[in-house]
């Protein structure tokens, strides 16, 4: 999909406003999508990245990659992963980052579309091990605003980093499409 078509669909047809109009300059990064409350978040973010001439990637379990769905998923930037490997999955994620010249990986820090008490820290572990920055992207369904957000460099202190990241999101409290599903942001 061309950037002009994606921008038309996102902004004119769906009524969204793009707060940042340039993709990250980093060849490799992780982009958080918060709050992730519905599958529509994926399609909104897909249109946003395409409108900027960027291409996002997402990890999807390999079981979904059967014809004809595999062709569609790969076209949308999906990367098949074997999630049955347990602790070895982190090594697979890092290997994927090392093998690719360009990857802008979209991840939901909640790890699900349902409300959770604690965020998954896989994004932090991947960013630290792969040496890539994290962008604090968000969906603001109440205002129909979307952004890659600011760049965040992770440290060895995952708990301190998580507090800073959650404080950033708490500062403007983005609303998901389904507000009752937004993950808890502790003080």
Beta strands, then each sheet from edge to edge (+ up, - down):
strand 1: 17-18
strand 2: 28-34
strand 3: 58-61
strand 4: 78-81
strand 5: 103-107
strand 6: 133-140
strand 7: 145-147
strand 8: 151-152
sheet 1: 1+ 7+ 6- 2- 5-
sheet 2: 1+ 7+ 6- 8+
sheet 3: 3+ 4+
end
